Every structure is written in structure tokens, then in C-alpha cells.
């Protein structure tokens, strides 16, 4: 018996698509890892330049970072 049935793998992939583990700052281009993950409607701060962003996703599933 496989350790991860196909349905379970599909559910895990769907969950992973809703969480972002890091982002590249649109202002200074620095990579910012977030261990707890980033979700739509979160507010995140660049660890390097200090700019704050409101996180969203568009209808195509692309992540957007709007300066707060």
C-alpha cells in the first residue's frame, strides 16, 4: 500500500498552493523567508528595507504585494 494515497497528495498540493514560504521584495529585491507561511490578506514586512506589504492573490492564483 502506498504511503500517500493519490487523494491525500492532491489535498496537500492544494494546501501548498495557498501558502507562500518566502517572497522577493518588490522594492529592494531581497528574498524574505517566512517559516510560518504567507497567506492572502496577511501583512508582511521586508526584513531588509522595512517596507510593509498587503498580500493578495489574483484570480489566476498569482501572488500580489501592495505597499501598505
C-alpha positions as CSV (number, residue, x, y, z in Angstrom):
1,X,0.0,0.0,0.0
2,X,1.4,3.4,-0.9
3,X,2.3,5.7,2.0
4,X,0.4,8.7,0.4
5,X,-2.7,7.8,-1.5
6,X,-3.3,10.0,-4.6
7,X,-6.2,11.9,-3.0
8,X,-4.1,12.8,0.0
9,X,-1.3,14.1,-2.3
10,X,-3.8,16.2,-4.2
11,X,-5.1,17.7,-1.0
12,X,-1.5,18.5,0.2
13,X,-0.7,20.2,-3.2
14,X,-3.8,22.3,-3.0
15,X,-2.9,23.4,0.6
16,X,0.7,24.2,-0.5
17,X,-0.6,26.3,-3.4
18,X,-2.4,28.6,-0.8
19,X,0.7,29.2,1.3
20,X,3.8,31.1,0.3
21,X,7.0,30.3,2.2
22,X,9.0,33.3,1.0
23,X,8.8,36.4,-1.2
24,X,11.2,38.7,-3.1
25,X,10.6,42.3,-2.0
26,X,9.3,44.4,-4.9
27,X,11.2,47.4,-3.6
28,X,14.7,46.1,-2.8
29,X,14.5,42.6,-4.4
30,X,15.7,40.9,-1.2
31,X,14.4,37.3,-0.5
32,X,12.4,37.1,2.7
33,X,11.7,33.6,4.1
34,X,8.6,33.2,6.3
35,X,8.7,29.9,8.2
36,X,5.0,30.1,9.2
37,X,4.0,30.8,5.6
38,X,2.3,33.8,4.0
39,X,-1.4,33.7,3.2
40,X,-3.7,36.1,1.3
41,X,-4.7,39.1,3.4
42,X,-1.6,38.9,5.5
43,X,0.6,41.9,6.1
44,X,4.3,41.2,5.7
45,X,7.4,43.3,6.2
46,X,10.7,43.1,4.2
47,X,13.4,42.2,6.6
48,X,16.0,44.3,4.7
49,X,14.4,47.6,3.7
50,X,11.5,47.6,6.1
51,X,8.7,48.2,3.6
52,X,5.3,46.7,4.5
53,X,3.1,44.9,2.1
54,X,-0.5,43.7,2.0
55,X,-0.6,40.2,0.4
56,X,-3.3,39.1,-2.0
57,X,-3.8,36.7,-4.9
58,X,-5.5,37.4,-8.2
59,X,-8.0,35.1,-10.0
60,X,-5.1,33.3,-11.8
61,X,-3.5,32.5,-8.5
62,X,-0.6,34.9,-8.8
63,X,0.6,36.5,-5.5
64,X,0.5,40.3,-5.3
65,X,2.3,42.6,-2.8
66,X,0.8,46.1,-2.4
67,X,2.8,48.6,-0.4
68,X,0.9,49.4,2.8
